């Protein structure tokens, strides 16, 4: 943003008004939240920290030139017949140089000090103080010993800094008085005081936005996007925010090639006003045309159009282009992507050129883990994320553990037929040995679902699937004898997520329901329906504490519990259930070994306080739950566990370690249980 000058003389006999020219570079100081917004046609950048403020000064007239005029007095308003009263400050300078004076004898000793600003409380908002704190040499050195001469030099530099900061808010000819006094009672630090008289705030005399007439009927709407108006303060932040808002409105309103020049302000020191000019080049209204790819080996332009939230012929919106860029990144198939609007040549449409760089498509992953009640577990997987283009991934997975051995093949197609739809297919063979049951199972399943992820956390998520299961199982009810079950199921689920984060929610709530009608063929055919409801809520208490609570209820309608396959019953206990108890250990027990047998109904309740200290946190928790043989849970038999967790908040989500103990254990329950996983417990 620049400020021009103009000089005029009045015939009335008043001395000539002097209007100065200065480069208002202060307005280029980065402002958090006010970064100029341009159509996001490439990878988006993150907000950067404040840069050091450039040196800014007043371009005074050259007195050596014949046409030069006399410099302004200390207060530009003190001109002839128009006097403005400004509070007088004590003279703290010597005739030769302006130097702060210490209020006590300077022994040359180096001491630490504290810095105080006075006189700007009504002006200094959070951004003003943030800039001063980051750019002030006094602030940077206040924790290191310094002598009076060093402190005086720093005060002089900070006086110039305060003058620039005040000019950014429209205050000219500010007066800054610096003083150093002895340490106050009870302190060993010198007191450095900067007292400021800001002067009068300049106002905008006129605001001229040139070029919007070319936008036709959209002119009034776009002009409203630039808020500064005559009578407003000459505030750099507000003017730059208005420029960015206008650029955004143009990019969102169908003008992909619009350009907004830097604002120019001409300051009139005589009238204490500024005239603001800003020039706009709209570049013509455009609608979306075709999507064009430089490399279609990953997916076609047709597939990219399918996942875009705009159709050909829609008015151009920069946010739609950015949304498409993020959606392409979310496929996991590209390492970088650049989207560029290109004029289609018909003065009506704009094509979107998509340039992608493929990412490695194959991944080999491994995992080692241990859980109380689950034993040791090792998992390895191989995945090709685009085996069947576009976005058709296959995954081979194997699990080897003390209680589980599994081999599976998964097919997954993202963005199936439309944006965010996921088609999955699974073939799995497993052998699971738990205290509750022993099952050798073959599963064939398929599902169409709408999933959520970290980049696009969705409010509504749904799942429609079908399962065909053949399982040979034994449990305490069968006395160790094996029974073969053939099961057909149609699981359906719907979830609403109103939380603010997928892995580490701090406010909001989640509510979900699942229903699965099932037919079982074992000696005879019978049917039943599994129903489950889940809810959780998150409430912050201050900046460091979040209270989280959850509840889960489930029931099986129809059939007796001993007829239902053991692997299809409800169980409770473990790191994602009631901490402090073994995995699936809560509920009815049966047989000579007192093994858990699951049940027809489930109730779980949890509450925890998530207390964070930087990248680490502690989480005291209390969990309760029970399994019942009836179709309604029995709350009087709740098993309660409590404990303490530790969190490390990494860049990809919290890593949790929870240690729990049962308060009312059953015979055989452990005294302590440990759980390790990624993400919060719920």
N, C-alpha and C positions, 0 to 999 in steps of 0.2 A: 504494500500500500504506500503511495507516495503523496506528499503534500506539496502543492505548488505555491507560488506567491504572486502577488500583484501589488502595484504601488499606484496610489492615486492622490491627488491633491484636492483639498476643498477650497472653495472660493471664500468661505465664510470668515476667514481670518484665523481659523484654528491652525495650529501647526500641522504639517503634513502627517497623515496616518502612514505608519510604516508596516508593511505586510511582508513577513519573512518567508524565505524558502528553506525547507529542511527535508531531508530524506527520512521519512518516518520508518526507519528499519525496525523499530521496536515491534511494529505490527507483524513482523515476520517471525517473532519468537514463537516457538511451538506452543499451542494451547491444547491441553488434553480435552478431547471431545469435540474440538473445532477444526480438526484436520480437513483440508479441502476435499470434498467428496466429488470424485469423478466417476464416470461409468466404469464399473469394475470388470474390465475386459481381460484381466490377467490375474495371476495369483495374488490374493489379497495379502497386504502386510498388516502387521500388528502395530498398535500404537507404540511409538518410540518415546524414550524419556526426553525431558526437556533438554535442548541443547544450550550451550552457553550463549548468553545474550551478546549480540554484536555491539561494537561501540557505536553510539549514536550521538550526534551533536547537532548544534544549530549552525546552519550555513550563514554566518553573518556577512553583511555586505563588505566588500573590500574597500577599506577607507583610503587606500592608496589610489583608487581610481577616481576620475573627475566626477562621475555621476553617483558616487557613493553617498549614502545618507548616514546620519548619525546613528549609532547603535541604540537599541532600546534601553530604557532605564531598567532597574531591577524588576519592577512590576510593570508589564506592558500597558497596564490600564492607566498609569500615572501620566497621562498626556494632557497637557494644557487644561482645558475647562472641564475634562471628564476625569475626576479623581475617584479612586476606589480605595477605601480604608483597608489597610492590611496591618494586622497586629505587629508591632515592632518587637524585635528580639534583641537581647543584649549583644553588644559588639564583642565577638570573641576572636577577632583577627588583629594581627599586627599590620602596620602600614604596608609591609612588603608582601606578605603571603597570608592566605586564609588557612589557619591551622587551629584545630581544637586545642583547648587549654585544660590541663588537669587541675582539679580542685585541691590538690595536695602536692607536697614536694616530691619531685621525681628523683628517686635514688638510683635509677637505672636498673632496678630489680625486675626480673621477668616474672609475671604472675598471670594466672588464668583470669578470665573475666566472663561476665554475662552481658547479653545484649537486650536492650528494651527499645521498642518503637512507641513513640507517643505522638498523638495528634492525628492519626489516620484510622482510628477505630471505625469511623463511619464509612470509610472508603475501602479499607483493606479487607476484601473478601478472601475466601479460601485460596483462590487462584493467585491473588496478589501476594499473599504470605508465602505460598508455595514457591513462587518465582523468587521472592527475596531470599528465602531460606536456601534455595539451591544455588543462587548466584552471588550471595553475599560473601565477601572475603572475611568479614567479621565472624559470621556464623561458621565458616569453614575452619577458622583458627581458634575458636573460643575454648576448646579443650586442650590447647597447647600453650605453655607459658610464653608471654610476649612482654616487651618493655613498652613504655609510654610512646616512644617514637614510632614503633611498629603499629601500635593501636591507632595512633593519630593518622598514619597513612591509610590504614584500612577504613577508618571513618570517612576520610575524604573520598575514597573509591566508592564506598556505600552511599555517600551523599549523592554522587553522580548517578548511581544505580537507582536510588529512590526517585530522583528527578525524572529518569527515563520511564520508570514504572508509572509515575503519576501522569506523565504526558500521554501514556497509552490510555489512560482513563479520562483525558481531556483537561487535566490541570497543568497550567503553564506557570513559569516563574515561581515554582515552589521554593520555600526557604527551609533549609535543613540546618539545625544546630546540633553539633556533637559535643559531648562532655564526658569526661572520665572522673569518677569520684571514688573515694576510698571504699573498701568493702563494707557493706551494711553489717549491723550487729548479727553475730551468729554465722557469718560467711567469711571465707578466705579468698573470695574472688572480687576483683574490681568491678565496678558498675559502669557500663558503657551505655549512655543514654543518647538516642537520636530523636530530637524533638522536631516535628515537621509542621509547617504552616503551608497547606496545599495551595492556597489561593482560590481563585474563582474558576469553576468548571466551565469550559467553553461548550457552546451548543451548536448544533447543525443549523445553519441558516437556510440551506436548500439541499435537496437530494434529487439528483438527476440520474435516471436509469435509461440509458440509450440503447436502442436496438430491439426492444420487445415488440415494437409495432409490427415487425416482420412475422410475429407468431399469430397474427390475426385474432380470432375469437378467443384464443387462450391467453391473451395479453393480460387481462385483469387478474386472472388466477395466478399467473406467474409473477406479476408485480407484487401480489400479496405475499409471495414467498420471501421477499426482501423487506424485513421489518423496519430498518432505520427510516426515520422521517424527520422533517424539520422540527426543531425544538428538542430533539433527543441530544444527550451528551455526545461529544466527539470521543466515543469510547471505541478503542481499536478492537477489542474482543467482540463487541456487539456488531461492529461493521464487518469483521471477517466472518463471524457466524452467519450474518445475513448473506454474504457472498457465497458461502458454502451451501446454505439452504437454497439459494437461487440456482446454483449449479445442480444440486440434487433434484430440484423440481423440474428443471429442464430435462435431465437425464431420465427421470421417471415419467415425464409427460410426452415422450415421443420424439425427443431431439437428441439423437446419439452423438451428433457432431457439434454440439453447442460448445461455445467457449465464453468464459466470463473473465474479463480482464481484471487486473488488480485495481482495487478502489483507489481513487485519487481525491485527496482532500486539500483544498486551498484555505489556509488559515488567515484570518483577518484579526490581527491583535488589537486593532483599535476598537472594533465592535465585539471582540471576544466571541467570534463565531467561525464556523468552517463550512465551506461549500463542498459537498460530496458528489463526485461524478463516478459512474461505473458504466462501462461499455460492454454490451452483450452481443455476441454473434450467434444467433440461434442455429444456423446451418440447415434449416429445413426439417419439417415434420416427416417422420418415417414410420412405417409399419414393418413387422417382422416378415422377412422373406424366407429363403431356404437356409438350411444348415449344411455346411460343407466341411468335410474332413480331409486332412492332408494324408491320413493313414487309416484305412478301414480294416486292418488286420485284426483288431480287437473287437470292434463292433462297427455297424454301418451307420450312416447318417440317419437312416430310418429309425434305428434303435435310439439314437440320441434324441431325435424329435419326440419319440415315445415317452422319454423320461423328462422332457422339458415341460414346464408349467405354462407354456404359451403355444399358440397355434399360428401358422402362417396367416397373416392378415390382421393379427392383434397389434394394437399400438405398442411401439417399442417402450420397454421399461428396463432400466439398468439393473434393477433388483432381480428381474427374471433371468437375466444373463448370469448374474452372480450365483443365483440359486442353481442354475444348470451346471455351472463350474463345480460347485460343491457336490452336486449329485454325481458328476463324473468321477471326482476324487473318491467319493464313497464306494464306488464299485471295487476299489482295491486293485484295479488293472493298470493304473497309470501312476507314474512317479511325478509327473507334472502335466499341467494342462493350461492352455492359453486360449481365451475366446476373444475374438476381435470383430467388432461391427464393421462391415464393408458395404459401401453404397452399391446397390444392385444396378444402378445406371438408369432407372426409370423415374427418378425423382419422387418415388413413392415408397419403395421398400429398402430394407437393409438386410443383407445376408450376414450370417454369423459364421465366421471361419473358426474351426476348432483345430488346434494343433496340440497333439498329445505325444508324450514320451512314455512308451510302455514300461511298466514295472516288472520285476521278476514274478513269473506266474506260478512257480512251484515253491512249495514250502514243506520242509520237514521239521516237525516239532516233537519235543519230548517233555515229559512231566513226571516228577517223583513226588510222592506225598505220603503222609501218615495221618490217620485219624483214630481217636480212641473208639473202639468198637468196630472200626472198619479195617484196621491193620494197615500194612504197607501196600502201596499201589504204584505201578509204573505204567505210563501210557506213552505211545508213540504214534504219530500220524503223518501221512503224506497227502498233500493236497495240490491239485492243479486247478487254479481259479477260472480258467477259461478253456477247459477241455472240449466243451461243446459251445462254440460262440453262438450268440453273445451271452456272456456272463453265466455260462453253464459250468459249474464247478463240480469236481468229484473229490471225495475224501476217503482214503483208506485208513482205518483206525484199529489199533490193537491195544488191549489192556491186559496186564499180567499183575495179579496181586494175590495176597493171602486169602482173600474172600471172593475175588472176581477174576474171571478170564473172559474176554470179549473180543470178537472180531466183527467189524462192520464195514459196509460200503454205503456212502451217502451221496446222493445227487441233489444239487441245489441250483436253481436258476433264479437269480435276482431280477427284479423289474420284469416279471413275467407278464406279458401282454400290456401291462400298464405300470406306471410309476409306483414303487414301494411294495408291489405284490411279490411274494416269494413262493416258488413251487419247490417242494422237497420230496424226496423219496428215500427210504431207508430199508436196507436188508441187514439184519443183525443176528449173530449166533452168540449166545452167552451161557456161561456156567457160573452161577452165583451161589455161594454158601454163606448164609448168615445164621445167627442164632435163631432167627424167626422162621426161616425156611431154607430149603435147598431146591434150586430151580435150574433146569436146563431148557433154554428157551430159544425158539426161532421166531423172529418178528419181521413182518413185512408191513410197511406203513407208507402213507403218502399224505401230504397236507398242502393246503393253500392258505397263506397267512399274510398278515400285514405286520411287519416287525418294526421295532424301534432300534436306534443305534445312537452312538455318542454324537455324531454329526447332525443327525435329524431325530431328536427325541420327539416322539409323537404323543399326542394326548390319547388317541384311541388306537388300540391294538386288538386284532381279532385273529382267530385260528379256526379253520374247518378241516377236519382230517378223517382218515379211516385207518383202522388197524386190523390186521389178521395175525393172531398169535397162536403158536403151538408150544405148549410148555409141559414138561414132565417135572412134577414138584412133590416135595414131601415136607410135612410140618408136624408139630406136636399132636394135632388133631388126628392125623393119619397113623400115629404110632410109628413113624419112620417108614411106612409103606408109601410107595410112589403112586401118584395119580396123574393121569394125562388130561390136560385141558385144551380144548380148542375154543378160542375166544374171538369174537368179532365185535369191534367197538367203533363208535362214531364220536370222537371227542370234539367238543365245541367250546370256545372260550372267548370272552370279551373283557378287556381291561381298559380302565381310564387312568391315565397318569397325569396328575396335576402337580407333580413335584418339579423342583427347579434343576435337578441333576440326576442323571441315570445311575451313576455309581456312588455318588456322595450327596444325597439330597439334604437340604438344610431347611426347607419350608415346603408347605403344600401337603398333598395327600395322594394316595393311590387306592383304587378300588377295582377288584376283579372278580369274575365268576367263571366257573368251569362246570360243564355238565357232559357226562359221557354215558349214553345208553349202551348197554353191552348185552350180548348173547353168549352163553357159555354152554359148551357141549362136553359133558363128562358123565357118562352113563345115561344121563337124560339131559334134555334141553331145558334151560331156564334162563330168565332174564332179570336184570337189575339195572339200576341207574346210580352212578356216582355223581355227587354234587359237592362242590367246594366253593367257599367264599373267602376272599382275602382282602384285608384292608390295612393300610398303614398311614400314619400322619407324622409330620415333622414340624416342630415349632422352635425358632431360635429364641434364646434368652440371652441377649447381649451379643457381642461380636464373637465370643469364643465358645459358647455353649449352645448345643442343639439337643432338645428333648425329642426322642423318637419313640413311637409306640406302634404296635401292630396286633392284629387279631386274625385268627384263621379258624374256620369252622367247616366241617365236612360231614357228610352222611351218605350211606348206601341204602337206597330204597329198594326193597324186595330181596327175597332169598335169605337163608340163614347164613351166619358168618362162617360156619365150618364147610359150607358148600362152595363158597367163593374161593377162587384160586388164591393161595397165600400171597402171591406177588401183586394181587389187585386190591388187597385190603388197605386200610389206613394204618400208619405207624407214626410214632412220635419219639423224639429224643435225638440229639446230635447238634452239630454246629449250625444248621439252618433251621433248627426246631427248638428244643428245650436244652440249652447248654448246661453242662454239668452231668448229664446222663449219657449213657452209651447210645450209639446209633440204633434206632428202632427199639430201644430197651423199655420204653414206657408202655404201660397198659397191661391187659390180662396176661397171665402166664399159665402154662399148662404142661403136664407130663412130668416124668421123673426128674428131668434136668431143669425144670422150672423155666422153660423157654418162652419168650414172648410170642404171641400168636396173632397180634394185630386185632382189628375190630371194625365195626360198621360205622362208628362215629368218631369225630376228632374235634378237639378244642385246644387252641394254643393262644397264649397271651404273652406279650413281651413289652418291656419298657427299658430304655437305656438313656443315659446322659452322655453325649459326645462332646468332650472337652478338648479343645485344640490349642496347642502351643507351637506356632510356626508349622513345621512339617511333621510334627509328632502330636499325638493325642492319647488320652486315656478315656476308657469307656466303662464305667460301672453299669451293670445290667442285672435285671431280674427277669427270669422266664418262668412260665407255668404252662402245663399242658396235661392232657389225659386222653386215653383211648378207651372207648366203651364198646361192649358187645351189642348194646341196643342201638336203635337208629338215631337216638338223641344222646349227646355227651352228658356225663355226670360230673358236674363242677365240684362236688364235694370231695372227689378223689383226685384233685389236681396235684401233680407232682411239680415242685418248685425248685428251681436252680438259680444260683446267683454267682457272681464273679466279677472279674475285672479284665478288660481288654486293652491292648496297646495298638495304636494305629500309626502307620507311616504313610503320609500323603504324598504319593509319587505323582509324576506328570500324567500317568495313565490311570490313576485311581488309587484309592486307599488300600494298603495291604494290612490285613488284620490278623492279630494273634489274640485269641480269647482263652482264658483259663477260668473254668467254672467248677462249682461243687454242688451236689444235691443237698437240699435242706431237709427233705423227708424221703430218703432213699428207700427203695425196696431191697430185699436181700439180694446180694450179688452186684449191686450198683457200685461203680468206682467212687472213690473219695474225691478224685480230681480228674477232670477231662480237659484236653487241650485241642484247640481247633485253629487251623491256619488256612487263609483263603484270600482272594482278591475281591475287593468291594466290601461295603458294609454288610452286616448280617441281614438287613432288610431295608 
